[in-house]
Amino acid sequence: MAIDEGLILRAKAQDPEALNEVAEYLMKRLPPFLKSKFHNLSYADAEDATMEVLEKFLKDPISIRAKNITSLFAWAKKVGINYLIDLTKSSELKNQSLSPVNREGHEIDLPLVDRDYQEKLAQIEEKIAVSSTLQGALDILSPTDKYIVYEHHLADRSLKAIAEDLEMTIDAVKQRKKRALHTIKEILNSQGITYNSLP
């Protein structure tokens, strides 16, 4: 398929023929590339990643900085790889062997890393995931409930002092704290995180 220089500009202008040509190009070239980067990846998952790339391009083509098919393909490789990494983290491809790539999408040869380092890196990634989930759970709470949880559990203040700050009874503060912690626990449990996993 011969690609002309104005194709990307026409696709960004929502020209149907240009969009179709870009889609055909990516559907033909991107899945094999992704399969080469993720050794145990099924072709269906590679096609799903390619569809994600196409959706992103079609949603806002003007925001993509690519001016020619080469730079568009480099962008598509990054988006596809990031989609599959996110998919890996979320579960389906948990045991895949990922090959790191540089900005141009070329595979990078890394020195062998010892097992301790890999385990520490995995622990750090888990702590980051838990922390962001915990922050998300805290953000769901009302400002008052969040204040109670922060002040009691992080600032180590007494419920009596918090009740005075909020001009509430101690029983009301206890009840709100209990409900807030229950909400946090439910959110964390829904993400597969137990209190033992907290950093």
DOKE-457164 format. One line per field, with one value per residue (C-alpha): residue in three letters; x negated, z, y negated. Coordinates in pm, whole numbers, plus 50000, padded with zeros to 5 digits. Layout:
N
aa: ala / ...
X: X / ...
Z: Z / ...
Y: Y / ...
REM end
This chain:
199
aa: met / ala / ile / asp / glu / gly / leu / ile / leu / arg / ala / lys / ala / gln / asp / pro / glu / ala / leu / asn / glu / val / ala / glu / tyr / leu / met / lys / arg / leu / pro / pro / phe / leu / lys / ser / lys / phe / his / asn / leu / ser / tyr / ala / asp / ala / glu / asp / ala / thr / met / glu / val / leu / glu / lys / phe / leu / lys / asp / pro / ile / ser / ile / arg / ala / lys / asn / ile / thr / ser / leu / phe / ala / trp / ala / lys / lys / val / gly / ile / asn / tyr / leu / ile / asp / leu / thr / lys / ser / ser / glu / leu / lys / asn / gln / ser / leu / ser / pro / val / asn / arg / glu / gly / his / glu / ile / asp / leu / pro / leu / val / asp / arg / asp / tyr / gln / glu / lys / leu / ala / gln / ile / glu / glu / lys / ile / ala / val / ser / ser / thr / leu / gln / gly / ala / leu / asp / ile / leu / ser / pro / thr / asp / lys / tyr / ile / val / tyr / glu / his / his / leu / ala / asp / arg / ser / leu / lys / ala / ile / ala / glu / asp / leu / glu / met / thr / ile / asp / ala / val / lys / gln / arg / lys / lys / arg / ala / leu / his / thr / ile / lys / glu / ile / leu / asn / ser / gln / gly / ile / thr / tyr / asn / ser / leu / pro
X: 50000 / 49840 / 49886 / 49878 / 49746 / 50082 / 50268 / 50235 / 50342 / 50648 / 50727 / 50702 / 50949 / 51189 / 51165 / 51341 / 51109 / 50799 / 50939 / 51013 / 50661 / 50504 / 50725 / 50628 / 50260 / 50271 / 50483 / 50228 / 49905 / 49974 / 50096 / 49784 / 49561 / 49742 / 49724 / 49347 / 49321 / 49547 / 49437 / 49750 / 50001 / 50292 / 50366 / 50711 / 50552 / 50318 / 50621 / 50800 / 50500 / 50506 / 50876 / 50797 / 50536 / 50784 / 51052 / 50806 / 50706 / 51065 / 51178 / 50938 / 50712 / 50602 / 50437 / 50205 / 49880 / 49798 / 49751 / 49671 / 49740 / 49402 / 49464 / 49826 / 49708 / 49455 / 49740 / 49965 / 49694 / 49663 / 50038 / 50075 / 49791 / 49930 / 50275 / 50130 / 49921 / 50236 / 50415 / 50127 / 50147 / 50521 / 50492 / 50542 / 50179 / 50029 / 49757 / 49646 / 49281 / 49266 / 48988 / 48900 / 48889 / 48735 / 48913 / 48892 / 49049 / 48725 / 48656 / 48396 / 48151 / 48129 / 47869 / 47993 / 48154 / 48123 / 48432 / 48421 / 48437 / 48731 / 48915 / 48850 / 48971 / 49288 / 49344 / 49300 / 49545 / 49794 / 49756 / 49813 / 50127 / 50252 / 50175 / 50363 / 50658 / 50654 / 50641 / 50934 / 51127 / 51055 / 51165 / 51508 / 51566 / 51740 / 51506 / 51615 / 51558 / 51224 / 51122 / 51215 / 51016 / 50711 / 50705 / 50765 / 50555 / 50283 / 50250 / 50318 / 50568 / 50831 / 51194 / 51279 / 51054 / 51197 / 51553 / 51471 / 51326 / 51641 / 51881 / 52026 / 52077 / 51811 / 52071 / 52149 / 51776 / 51735 / 52030 / 51903 / 51552 / 51695 / 51900 / 51605 / 51371 / 51635 / 51664 / 51286 / 51267 / 51536 / 51358 / 51024 / 51177 / 51340 / 50988 / 50849 / 50663 / 50673 / 50564 / 50248 / 50157 / 50159 / 49820
Z: 50000 / 49887 / 50144 / 50029 / 50243 / 50276 / 50410 / 50779 / 50721 / 50526 / 50799 / 51063 / 50852 / 50884 / 50515 / 50509 / 50248 / 50437 / 50768 / 50605 / 50461 / 50799 / 50968 / 50711 / 50750 / 51129 / 51129 / 50897 / 51066 / 51437 / 51557 / 51430 / 51591 / 51926 / 51910 / 51865 / 52181 / 52403 / 52352 / 52471 / 52342 / 52145 / 51807 / 51936 / 52216 / 51964 / 51751 / 52061 / 52130 / 51767 / 51796 / 52108 / 51906 / 51625 / 51869 / 52026 / 51684 / 51565 / 51888 / 51853 / 51547 / 51563 / 51902 / 51753 / 51654 / 51373 / 51033 / 50831 / 50846 / 51009 / 51303 / 51327 / 51344 / 51616 / 51812 / 51750 / 51879 / 52203 / 52258 / 52180 / 52413 / 52694 / 52646 / 52674 / 52978 / 53146 / 53047 / 53193 / 53520 / 53537 / 53512 / 53181 / 53070 / 53422 / 53335 / 53000 / 52941 / 52838 / 52612 / 52685 / 52389 / 52333 / 52201 / 51844 / 51937 / 51903 / 52154 / 52419 / 52543 / 52920 / 53142 / 53350 / 53670 / 53987 / 54142 / 54455 / 54244 / 54044 / 54365 / 54514 / 54194 / 54203 / 54568 / 54483 / 54192 / 54422 / 54687 / 54426 / 54306 / 54663 / 54747 / 54445 / 54522 / 54886 / 54776 / 54543 / 54829 / 55054 / 54781 / 54776 / 55140 / 55238 / 55355 / 55716 / 55706 / 55533 / 55803 / 56078 / 55915 / 55846 / 56189 / 56386 / 56188 / 56035 / 56277 / 56575 / 56731 / 56979 / 56877 / 57154 / 56999 / 56654 / 56791 / 56943 / 56610 / 56427 / 56704 / 56710 / 56979 / 57023 / 56938 / 56607 / 56522 / 56613 / 56393 / 56098 / 56139 / 56146 / 55828 / 55652 / 55734 / 55617 / 55285 / 55242 / 55324 / 55066 / 54795 / 54874 / 54887 / 54547 / 54412 / 54580 / 54849 / 55214 / 55513 / 55523 / 55176 / 55285 / 55278
Y: 50000 / 49674 / 49398 / 49036 / 48752 / 48571 / 48875 / 48787 / 48426 / 48543 / 48799 / 48525 / 48325 / 48624 / 48724 / 49067 / 49219 / 49104 / 49233 / 49568 / 49587 / 49506 / 49768 / 50033 / 49947 / 49973 / 50292 / 50453 / 50336 / 50280 / 50625 / 50809 / 50544 / 50577 / 50958 / 50929 / 50716 / 50927 / 51286 / 51468 / 51213 / 51354 / 51202 / 51103 / 50896 / 50733 / 50644 / 50507 / 50284 / 50169 / 50088 / 49884 / 49691 / 49629 / 49511 / 49270 / 49136 / 49102 / 48936 / 48642 / 48670 / 48306 / 48360 / 48625 / 48451 / 48692 / 48530 / 48842 / 49215 / 49291 / 49060 / 49180 / 49541 / 49449 / 49287 / 49590 / 49828 / 49630 / 49615 / 49986 / 50083 / 49865 / 50018 / 50369 / 50274 / 50142 / 50461 / 50662 / 50475 / 50521 / 50899 / 51077 / 51075 / 51083 / 51334 / 51186 / 51108 / 50742 / 50618 / 50256 / 50018 / 49677 / 49367 / 49487 / 49821 / 50023 / 50296 / 50215 / 50476 / 50446 / 50609 / 50896 / 50777 / 50977 / 51131 / 50912 / 50599 / 50736 / 50826 / 50481 / 50318 / 50528 / 50429 / 50061 / 50088 / 50263 / 49991 / 49721 / 49899 / 49942 / 49578 / 49447 / 49676 / 49560 / 49196 / 49260 / 49419 / 49120 / 48880 / 49045 / 48952 / 48631 / 48353 / 48409 / 48785 / 48738 / 48488 / 48737 / 49020 / 48804 / 48640 / 48960 / 49210 / 48992 / 48701 / 48931 / 48693 / 48806 / 48838 / 48590 / 48322 / 48389 / 48369 / 48030 / 47907 / 48014 / 47912 / 48262 / 48520 / 48788 / 49053 / 48877 / 48862 / 49232 / 49326 / 49120 / 49266 / 49619 / 49560 / 49393 / 49681 / 49928 / 49740 / 49738 / 50109 / 50192 / 49994 / 50154 / 50502 / 50445 / 50380 / 50694 / 50499 / 50598 / 50394 / 50609 / 50477 / 50114 / 49938
REM end
